[in-house]
Amino acid sequence: MQVNEQIRDREVRLVDSTGEQLGIVAVREAQRIADEKQMDLVKIAPNAKPPVCKIMDYGKYRFEQSKREKEVKKNQKTINVKEIRMSARVEEHDMDVKARNCQKFLQNEDKVKVSVRFRGREMAYTDIGKEILVKFAEKVSDVGVIEKRPKLEGRSMVMYLTPKKDSKE
C-alpha cells in the first residue's frame, strides 16, 4: 500500500475518513487536506482510473489489521499427524503398547497414521497386514474411528485414524 509521499499519481479520487467522496483532486491538494486533519493519505485502489485514495490514520489501521490476523490465528486449530509403525510379525503385547500410545494421540485431537511394513517375502502376505490394522483399529475404537481404510502403498499398508466426535459438541 502506498502512503503519503509514496503516491506518485497526478490526480486521485479522494475519500474522506468518514467515507464521504470528495471528488477528483490533485495529489498535492489531497496530501494537504490529509495533513490538515493530521492523518495519512493512503492509496486503496491503485488500479482504478483515477486511483482511489482515502484519508485515514494508517498506523491505527495497521494495528487493527494485525490484531484481526492474530485473532484469526488464535481460533485456528492445527492438525498434527502422528505415525505408528508396525511389522507384519508384531506381537500382541507390542500392539497393545502401540495402541495405548495411539489412544493418547487421539485424545490430544491428533490424527494417527498407522502403517505395517512388509519386508522381503512378507509382501506375499499383505492380508496379514490388513488383519493387523483392523485389529488395531478395534483396540482404539473407543477414542478413534477409521478415516481411511487400510491400503497398500509400496511396501507398507497404511490406515488413518481420527478422533471420535463427542456427543457433547
Z-matrix of the N, CA and C atoms (Angstrom, degrees):
N
C 1 1.456
C 2 1.526 1 109.14
N 3 1.317 2 115.61 1 134.32
C 4 1.462 3 119.66 2 178.41
C 5 1.529 4 109.31 3 -90.60
N 6 1.338 5 114.96 4 138.43
C 7 1.459 6 120.68 5 -176.45
C 8 1.527 7 109.22 6 -130.27
N 9 1.328 8 115.81 7 140.45
C 10 1.466 9 124.33 8 174.25
C 11 1.528 10 113.69 9 47.36
N 12 1.337 11 118.12 10 -113.42
C 13 1.467 12 121.82 11 -173.66
C 14 1.526 13 113.44 12 -71.27
N 15 1.305 14 118.71 13 -10.93
C 16 1.464 15 121.09 14 178.50
C 17 1.526 16 111.55 15 -72.90
N 18 1.314 17 117.49 16 -20.03
C 19 1.462 18 121.73 17 -178.15
C 20 1.529 19 108.48 18 -75.30
N 21 1.341 20 117.38 19 120.76
C 22 1.457 21 122.45 20 -173.89
C 23 1.540 22 113.52 21 -110.18
N 24 1.317 23 118.66 22 4.29
C 25 1.466 24 120.72 23 -179.31
C 26 1.528 25 110.73 24 -74.30
N 27 1.349 26 116.33 25 157.14
C 28 1.475 27 120.16 26 179.33
C 29 1.521 28 111.01 27 -72.44
N 30 1.351 29 113.78 28 -51.98
C 31 1.464 30 117.17 29 179.94
C 32 1.520 31 110.10 30 -134.94
N 33 1.317 32 114.45 31 154.58
C 34 1.460 33 120.97 32 -176.56
C 35 1.522 34 110.05 33 -138.62
N 36 1.337 35 114.43 34 158.16
C 37 1.467 36 119.31 35 172.20
C 38 1.516 37 105.27 36 -86.38
N 39 1.320 38 116.70 37 122.62
C 40 1.462 39 121.42 38 -172.51
C 41 1.525 40 111.23 39 -101.96
N 42 1.333 41 115.15 40 133.07
C 43 1.463 42 122.47 41 176.68
C 44 1.519 43 107.05 42 -119.30
N 45 1.329 44 116.15 43 131.72
C 46 1.464 45 122.30 44 -178.87
C 47 1.533 46 110.09 45 -73.14
N 48 1.317 47 116.94 46 167.77
C 49 1.464 48 121.37 47 -179.94
C 50 1.523 49 111.54 48 -65.48
N 51 1.333 50 117.70 49 -21.24
C 52 1.468 51 121.17 50 178.23
C 53 1.525 52 111.66 51 -86.57
N 54 1.356 53 117.05 52 -7.12
C 55 1.463 54 120.76 53 -178.72
C 56 1.517 55 112.88 54 99.45
N 57 1.319 56 116.81 55 1.82
C 58 1.464 57 121.66 56 -178.06
C 59 1.529 58 109.90 57 -81.24
N 60 1.356 59 116.56 58 134.63
C 61 1.471 60 121.80 59 179.26
C 62 1.525 61 109.36 60 -75.67
N 63 1.335 62 116.22 61 129.21
C 64 1.459 63 120.83 62 177.63
C 65 1.526 64 111.42 63 -104.72
N 66 1.351 65 117.31 64 0.34
C 67 1.459 66 121.16 65 177.22
C 68 1.513 67 112.55 66 91.93
N 69 1.368 68 114.69 67 -170.76
C 70 1.463 69 120.91 68 -179.55
C 71 1.524 70 108.52 69 -92.51
N 72 1.338 71 115.18 70 122.58
C 73 1.472 72 120.67 71 -178.27
C 74 1.532 73 109.60 72 -134.77
N 75 1.329 74 115.76 73 163.42
C 76 1.458 75 120.84 74 176.05
C 77 1.526 76 108.90 75 -69.27
N 78 1.337 77 115.44 76 152.57
C 79 1.467 78 120.00 77 -177.05
C 80 1.522 79 111.17 78 -62.09
N 81 1.343 80 117.27 79 -39.30
C 82 1.468 81 119.61 80 -179.65
C 83 1.522 82 111.21 81 -63.14
N 84 1.335 83 115.48 82 -40.28
C 85 1.471 84 120.55 83 178.46
C 86 1.534 85 109.56 84 -64.47
N 87 1.341 86 116.90 85 -44.49
C 88 1.470 87 121.72 86 179.89
C 89 1.527 88 110.13 87 -61.99
N 90 1.335 89 116.45 88 -41.39
C 91 1.468 90 120.94 89 179.33
C 92 1.522 91 110.46 90 -64.95
N 93 1.353 92 116.59 91 -38.64
C 94 1.459 93 121.04 92 179.30
C 95 1.529 94 110.40 93 -64.33
N 96 1.330 95 116.54 94 -42.63
C 97 1.473 96 120.92 95 179.14
C 98 1.536 97 109.83 96 -62.87
N 99 1.340 98 116.91 97 -42.73
C 100 1.465 99 121.08 98 179.48
C 101 1.525 100 110.54 99 -64.14
N 102 1.361 101 116.84 100 -41.00
C 103 1.464 102 120.59 101 179.49
C 104 1.524 103 111.50 102 -64.43
N 105 1.341 104 116.55 103 -37.85
C 106 1.476 105 120.82 104 178.79
C 107 1.527 106 110.72 105 -61.60
N 108 1.340 107 115.41 106 -37.17
C 109 1.471 108 119.80 107 -179.28
C 110 1.532 109 111.50 108 -86.84
N 111 1.337 110 116.60 109 2.60
C 112 1.456 111 123.66 110 -178.00
C 113 1.534 112 111.23 111 54.64
N 114 1.344 113 113.98 112 47.30
C 115 1.469 114 121.48 113 178.31
C 116 1.517 115 108.61 114 -132.42
N 117 1.330 116 116.15 115 -179.09
C 118 1.461 117 121.90 116 -178.37
C 119 1.521 118 110.34 117 -106.32
N 120 1.337 119 114.97 118 152.85
C 121 1.456 120 122.04 119 173.87
C 122 1.525 121 106.25 120 -99.68
N 123 1.339 122 116.71 121 118.81
C 124 1.462 123 121.41 122 -174.55
C 125 1.521 124 109.56 123 -122.36
N 126 1.344 125 115.40 124 128.60
C 127 1.470 126 120.20 125 177.74
C 128 1.521 127 107.64 126 -80.75
N 129 1.352 128 116.89 127 115.44
C 130 1.466 129 120.18 128 -176.22
C 131 1.522 130 112.93 129 -103.93
N 132 1.349 131 117.72 130 -22.26
C 133 1.468 132 120.64 131 178.04
C 134 1.527 133 108.45 132 -134.87
N 135 1.350 134 117.53 133 84.57
C 136 1.460 135 120.65 134 -174.57
C 137 1.529 136 113.87 135 -70.58
N 138 1.329 137 119.03 136 -23.17
C 139 1.462 138 121.01 137 -176.17
C 140 1.519 139 113.82 138 -88.30
N 141 1.324 140 118.17 139 -7.30
C 142 1.466 141 121.08 140 -179.97
C 143 1.528 142 109.59 141 -73.30
N 144 1.320 143 116.57 142 160.28
C 145 1.473 144 121.63 143 176.92
C 146 1.520 145 107.85 144 -116.39
N 147 1.294 146 120.99 145 112.65
C 148 1.459 147 128.85 146 -16.27
C 149 1.531 148 110.83 147 -70.93
N 150 1.338 149 117.70 148 164.08
C 151 1.468 150 120.84 149 -179.59
C 152 1.532 151 111.48 150 -59.20
N 153 1.330 152 115.45 151 148.69
C 154 1.463 153 120.30 152 -178.41
C 155 1.527 154 109.18 153 -99.10
N 156 1.335 155 115.60 154 128.70
C 157 1.460 156 121.42 155 177.10
C 158 1.521 157 109.25 156 -120.82
N 159 1.324 158 115.30 157 146.56
C 160 1.459 159 119.89 158 -179.32
C 161 1.519 160 109.07 159 -125.17
N 162 1.316 161 114.93 160 143.41
C 163 1.460 162 120.49 161 176.09
C 164 1.531 163 106.97 162 -89.89
N 165 1.340 164 115.46 163 119.35
C 166 1.474 165 119.81 164 -178.66
C 167 1.522 166 109.76 165 -156.00
N 168 1.336 167 115.13 166 168.05
C 169 1.466 168 121.09 167 173.62
C 170 1.527 169 106.29 168 -86.74
N 171 1.336 170 116.76 169 99.52
C 172 1.463 171 121.73 170 -172.52
C 173 1.532 172 112.31 171 -65.74
N 174 1.313 173 118.03 172 -37.73
C 175 1.471 174 121.35 173 178.64
C 176 1.518 175 111.03 174 -61.18
N 177 1.324 176 116.34 175 -43.88
C 178 1.465 177 121.29 176 179.31
C 179 1.533 178 109.90 177 -66.03
N 180 1.334 179 116.29 178 -39.70
C 181 1.462 180 121.77 179 179.47
C 182 1.530 181 110.41 180 -61.03
N 183 1.355 182 116.96 181 -46.36
C 184 1.462 183 121.22 182 179.79
C 185 1.526 184 111.38 183 -64.89
N 186 1.327 185 116.76 184 -38.35
C 187 1.464 186 120.97 185 178.56
C 188 1.526 187 110.46 186 -62.72
N 189 1.329 188 116.66 187 -46.38
C 190 1.472 189 120.53 188 -179.86
C 191 1.523 190 110.97 189 -65.22
N 192 1.342 191 116.59 190 -36.89
C 193 1.461 192 121.57 191 178.44
C 194 1.535 193 110.09 192 -62.38
N 195 1.330 194 117.35 193 -46.23
C 196 1.461 195 120.58 194 -179.73
C 197 1.525 196 110.87 195 -67.11
N 198 1.327 197 116.50 196 -34.65
C 199 1.463 198 121.25 197 177.94
C 200 1.541 199 109.83 198 -63.61
N 201 1.348 200 116.45 199 -42.99
C 202 1.461 201 121.51 200 178.53
C 203 1.531 202 111.08 201 -63.47
N 204 1.343 203 116.10 202 -42.62
C 205 1.466 204 120.09 203 179.48
C 206 1.520 205 111.26 204 -63.01
N 207 1.338 206 117.38 205 -40.21
C 208 1.463 207 121.04 206 178.18
C 209 1.520 208 110.42 207 -63.70
N 210 1.330 209 116.57 208 -40.36
C 211 1.463 210 121.23 209 179.85
C 212 1.524 211 110.67 210 -63.06
N 213 1.329 212 116.67 211 -43.15
C 214 1.455 213 121.07 212 179.20
C 215 1.529 214 110.03 213 -64.24
N 216 1.338 215 116.34 214 -42.18
C 217 1.458 216 121.42 215 -179.91
C 218 1.526 217 110.81 216 -64.27
N 219 1.340 218 116.25 217 -37.06
C 220 1.463 219 121.29 218 -178.78
C 221 1.526 220 110.57 219 -65.46
N 222 1.331 221 116.67 220 -36.71
C 223 1.459 222 120.78 221 -177.27
C 224 1.525 223 112.77 222 -82.19
N 225 1.340 224 117.06 223 -9.81
C 226 1.453 225 120.26 224 179.32
C 227 1.515 226 110.10 225 -74.79
N 228 1.311 227 115.63 226 145.18
C 229 1.461 228 119.96 227 177.16
C 230 1.518 229 108.37 228 -115.14
N 231 1.328 230 116.22 229 123.62
C 232 1.450 231 119.47 230 178.57
C 233 1.519 232 108.91 231 -88.42
N 234 1.317 233 115.01 232 140.12
C 235 1.456 234 120.01 233 -179.74
C 236 1.523 235 107.67 234 -108.50
N 237 1.313 236 115.52 235 120.23
C 238 1.458 237 121.08 236 177.41
C 239 1.516 238 108.87 237 -96.82
N 240 1.325 239 116.05 238 143.10
C 241 1.457 240 120.61 239 175.60
C 242 1.528 241 107.57 240 -111.11
N 243 1.319 242 115.04 241 113.98
C 244 1.464 243 121.09 242 177.30
C 245 1.522 244 107.64 243 -94.15
N 246 1.315 245 116.78 244 151.44
C 247 1.458 246 119.49 245 -178.53
C 248 1.519 247 110.81 246 -121.43
N 249 1.328 248 115.12 247 137.12
C 250 1.457 249 121.98 248 175.26
C 251 1.522 250 106.61 249 -123.03
N 252 1.344 251 115.96 250 125.56
C 253 1.460 252 120.59 251 -178.76
C 254 1.520 253 109.59 252 -113.34
N 255 1.326 254 114.06 253 141.89
C 256 1.465 255 120.40 254 176.22
C 257 1.523 256 108.11 255 -137.54
N 258 1.324 257 116.29 256 165.81
C 259 1.462 258 119.36 257 174.03
C 260 1.519 259 107.62 258 -103.93
N 261 1.313 260 116.19 259 171.01
C 262 1.467 261 120.53 260 -179.34
C 263 1.523 262 111.32 261 -70.14
N 264 1.350 263 116.72 262 -17.96
C 265 1.468 264 120.54 263 -179.03
C 266 1.523 265 110.91 264 -108.51
N 267 1.333 266 117.98 265 38.88
C 268 1.456 267 121.44 266 -177.37
C 269 1.534 268 109.87 267 -72.29
N 270 1.320 269 115.96 268 139.18
C 271 1.465 270 121.51 269 178.95
C 272 1.526 271 110.01 270 -83.43
N 273 1.313 272 115.79 271 160.89
C 274 1.473 273 121.83 272 -176.06
C 275 1.528 274 111.93 273 -59.40
N 276 1.329 275 116.85 274 -46.14
C 277 1.464 276 120.37 275 -177.32
C 278 1.536 277 110.98 276 -64.89
N 279 1.333 278 116.47 277 -40.79
C 280 1.465 279 120.09 278 178.05
C 281 1.522 280 110.70 279 -61.09
N 282 1.331 281 115.47 280 -39.82
C 283 1.464 282 119.36 281 179.40
C 284 1.531 283 110.30 282 -66.40
N 285 1.340 284 117.54 283 -37.49
C 286 1.464 285 120.60 284 178.43
C 287 1.528 286 110.90 285 -62.99
N 288 1.340 287 116.71 286 -42.50
C 289 1.463 288 121.06 287 179.29
C 290 1.535 289 109.70 288 -62.33
N 291 1.317 290 116.21 289 -45.40
C 292 1.470 291 119.95 290 -179.88
C 293 1.530 292 110.97 291 -66.50
N 294 1.336 293 117.06 292 -33.72
C 295 1.464 294 121.24 293 177.84
C 296 1.527 295 110.50 294 -66.39
N 297 1.346 296 117.10 295 -39.41
C 298 1.469 297 119.69 296 177.25
C 299 1.523 298 110.81 297 -63.57
N 300 1.345 299 116.60 298 -42.27
C 301 1.466 300 119.88 299 176.94
C 302 1.528 301 110.72 300 -62.59
N 303 1.315 302 115.74 301 -41.33
C 304 1.464 303 120.66 302 179.35
C 305 1.531 304 110.38 303 -61.58
N 306 1.335 305 116.70 304 -40.82
C 307 1.467 306 120.01 305 178.80
C 308 1.526 307 110.82 306 -62.25
N 309 1.340 308 117.30 307 -39.22
C 310 1.468 309 120.57 308 177.02
C 311 1.528 310 110.28 309 -61.28
N 312 1.341 311 116.03 310 -45.37
C 313 1.467 312 120.01 311 -179.99
C 314 1.525 313 110.69 312 -61.19
N 315 1.328 314 116.71 313 -44.38
C 316 1.475 315 120.70 314 -178.50
C 317 1.531 316 111.00 315 -66.77
N 318 1.328 317 117.58 316 -34.72
C 319 1.462 318 120.09 317 178.20
C 320 1.525 319 111.08 318 -69.67
N 321 1.358 320 116.82 319 -24.91
C 322 1.465 321 120.89 320 175.48
C 323 1.521 322 112.00 321 -86.50
N 324 1.343 323 116.77 322 14.74
C 325 1.466 324 123.29 323 177.54
C 326 1.524 325 112.91 324 65.20
N 327 1.338 326 118.03 325 29.27
C 328 1.464 327 121.38 326 176.61
C 329 1.523 328 109.36 327 -99.26
N 330 1.345 329 116.37 328 150.42
C 331 1.454 330 120.18 329 171.02
C 332 1.523 331 106.77 330 -81.25
N 333 1.332 332 116.35 331 154.32
C 334 1.456 333 119.98 332 -180.00
C 335 1.529 334 109.03 333 -128.29
N 336 1.333 335 114.78 334 129.68
C 337 1.464 336 121.73 335 175.68
C 338 1.523 337 106.14 336 -102.04
N 339 1.316 338 116.13 337 114.99
C 340 1.456 339 121.03 338 -179.39
C 341 1.524 340 107.12 339 -104.81
N 342 1.332 341 116.71 340 126.56
C 343 1.471 342 118.50 341 -178.89
C 344 1.521 343 110.78 342 -132.11
N 345 1.322 344 113.99 343 146.74
C 346 1.465 345 121.62 344 175.45
C 347 1.521 346 106.40 345 -116.51
N 348 1.346 347 116.29 346 121.22
C 349 1.471 348 121.44 347 179.11
C 350 1.523 349 109.99 348 -87.76
N 351 1.330 350 115.19 349 138.76
C 352 1.464 351 120.48 350 174.80
C 353 1.513 352 108.08 351 -110.97
N 354 1.338 353 116.76 352 132.48
C 355 1.461 354 120.77 353 -179.80
C 356 1.523 355 108.68 354 -121.17
N 357 1.303 356 115.04 355 134.16
C 358 1.470 357 120.50 356 175.32
C 359 1.509 358 112.84 357 60.28
N 360 1.337 359 115.83 358 -124.34
C 361 1.467 360 120.95 359 -175.03
C 362 1.520 361 113.22 360 -74.43
N 363 1.338 362 117.09 361 -8.44
C 364 1.469 363 119.92 362 178.20
C 365 1.526 364 111.10 363 -60.85
N 366 1.351 365 117.54 364 -22.11
C 367 1.462 366 121.08 365 -179.88
C 368 1.533 367 111.47 366 -58.89
N 369 1.327 368 117.29 367 -24.28
C 370 1.464 369 121.14 368 179.96
C 371 1.532 370 111.13 369 -74.66
N 372 1.348 371 116.46 370 -14.34
C 373 1.467 372 120.46 371 -175.84
C 374 1.531 373 111.46 372 -119.48
N 375 1.327 374 116.13 373 50.66
C 376 1.468 375 119.52 374 -178.79
C 377 1.525 376 111.83 375 -66.77
N 378 1.343 377 116.97 376 -21.25
C 379 1.465 378 119.52 377 178.73
C 380 1.532 379 110.65 378 -64.50
N 381 1.333 380 117.32 379 -29.99
C 382 1.467 381 121.21 380 176.59
C 383 1.529 382 109.61 381 -64.89
N 384 1.335 383 116.10 382 -41.99
C 385 1.463 384 120.74 383 177.69
C 386 1.518 385 111.84 384 -60.87
N 387 1.335 386 116.16 385 -40.70
C 388 1.466 387 120.36 386 179.20
C 389 1.528 388 110.35 387 -63.80
N 390 1.349 389 116.57 388 -42.33
C 391 1.465 390 120.63 389 178.14
C 392 1.535 391 110.66 390 -61.03
N 393 1.340 392 116.25 391 -41.88
C 394 1.472 393 120.64 392 179.66
C 395 1.528 394 110.26 393 -61.06
N 396 1.330 395 116.84 394 -45.37
C 397 1.466 396 120.27 395 -178.42
C 398 1.530 397 111.45 396 -66.07
N 399 1.328 398 117.70 397 -40.53
C 400 1.466 399 120.52 398 178.76
C 401 1.527 400 110.14 399 -64.89
N 402 1.321 401 116.17 400 -41.64
C 403 1.470 402 121.29 401 178.32
C 404 1.538 403 110.12 402 -63.41
N 405 1.338 404 115.71 403 -41.54
C 406 1.463 405 121.29 404 178.09
C 407 1.529 406 110.40 405 -61.47
N 408 1.338 407 116.71 406 -43.72
C 409 1.470 408 121.18 407 179.86
C 410 1.521 409 110.97 408 -62.28
N 411 1.335 410 117.22 409 -36.56
C 412 1.462 411 120.89 410 177.70
C 413 1.527 412 111.09 411 -65.32
N 414 1.350 413 116.92 412 -36.66
C 415 1.472 414 120.81 413 -179.47
C 416 1.525 415 112.02 414 -65.76
N 417 1.341 416 117.55 415 -31.20
C 418 1.473 417 120.53 416 -178.52
C 419 1.529 418 111.85 417 -106.91
N 420 1.339 419 116.77 418 14.84
C 421 1.471 420 120.58 419 -174.79
C 422 1.529 421 113.26 420 -64.33
N 423 1.349 422 118.59 421 -20.28
C 424 1.469 423 119.80 422 179.78
C 425 1.525 424 112.13 423 -72.67
N 426 1.338 425 118.72 424 -23.23
C 427 1.469 426 120.87 425 179.78
C 428 1.528 427 113.84 426 -118.59
N 429 1.342 428 117.42 427 -14.14
C 430 1.460 429 118.97 428 -176.69
C 431 1.510 430 112.94 429 -140.07
N 432 1.331 431 114.91 430 158.40
C 433 1.463 432 121.57 431 176.55
C 434 1.528 433 108.64 432 -126.17
N 435 1.328 434 115.63 433 157.46
C 436 1.460 435 120.40 434 -179.73
C 437 1.525 436 108.65 435 -76.83
N 438 1.335 437 115.48 436 124.36
C 439 1.459 438 120.22 437 175.95
C 440 1.529 439 109.68 438 -90.40
N 441 1.333 440 116.20 439 -47.37
C 442 1.467 441 121.44 440 175.76
C 443 1.519 442 107.96 441 -123.92
N 444 1.307 443 116.05 442 126.36
C 445 1.456 444 121.98 443 -179.03
C 446 1.533 445 110.28 444 -64.75
N 447 1.340 446 118.14 445 160.52
C 448 1.465 447 121.10 446 -179.33
C 449 1.533 448 111.58 447 -56.47
N 450 1.336 449 115.19 448 132.13
C 451 1.461 450 120.48 449 -177.55
C 452 1.524 451 108.31 450 -143.68
N 453 1.315 452 116.40 451 140.15
C 454 1.456 453 121.20 452 -178.23
C 455 1.527 454 109.69 453 -80.19
N 456 1.321 455 116.42 454 124.58
C 457 1.459 456 122.31 455 176.61
C 458 1.523 457 107.41 456 -127.76
N 459 1.328 458 116.55 457 100.80
C 460 1.452 459 120.19 458 -177.90
C 461 1.517 460 110.70 459 66.77
N 462 1.340 461 117.00 460 -123.29
C 463 1.463 462 121.01 461 -179.12
C 464 1.526 463 112.28 462 -97.61
N 465 1.327 464 117.50 463 12.85
C 466 1.463 465 118.25 464 177.82
C 467 1.524 466 110.37 465 -135.63
N 468 1.320 467 114.63 466 152.98
C 469 1.456 468 121.21 467 177.40
C 470 1.528 469 106.67 468 -105.77
N 471 1.346 470 116.18 469 130.13
C 472 1.456 471 121.17 470 -171.21
C 473 1.523 472 110.47 471 -120.64
N 474 1.337 473 115.44 472 143.40
C 475 1.463 474 122.53 473 175.91
C 476 1.529 475 107.10 474 -141.09
N 477 1.329 476 117.22 475 141.98
C 478 1.461 477 121.33 476 179.08
C 479 1.524 478 109.93 477 -110.88
N 480 1.331 479 115.79 478 136.03
C 481 1.466 480 122.18 479 177.15
C 482 1.528 481 108.92 480 -117.42
N 483 1.322 482 116.41 481 143.53
C 484 1.467 483 120.98 482 175.84
C 485 1.518 484 108.68 483 -125.51
N 486 1.348 485 116.63 484 156.31
C 487 1.464 486 119.12 485 178.40
C 488 1.520 487 111.18 486 -63.64
N 489 1.323 488 115.64 487 146.14
C 490 1.463 489 120.61 488 176.90
C 491 1.508 490 109.09 489 -70.01
N 492 1.327 491 116.58 490 143.31
C 493 1.465 492 120.88 491 174.98
C 494 1.526 493 107.12 492 -80.84
N 495 1.334 494 115.97 493 127.05
C 496 1.460 495 119.75 494 179.67
C 497 1.507 496 110.88 495 -75.54
N 498 1.339 497 116.61 496 153.61
C 499 1.463 498 120.65 497 178.32
C 500 1.529 499 111.09 498 -73.92
N 501 1.366 500 117.35 499 -13.21
C 502 1.469 501 121.36 500 179.18
C 503 1.514 502 111.65 501 -68.17
N 504 1.329 503 116.66 502 -34.96
C 505 1.467 504 120.70 503 -172.76
C 506 1.490 505 112.88 504 -71.15
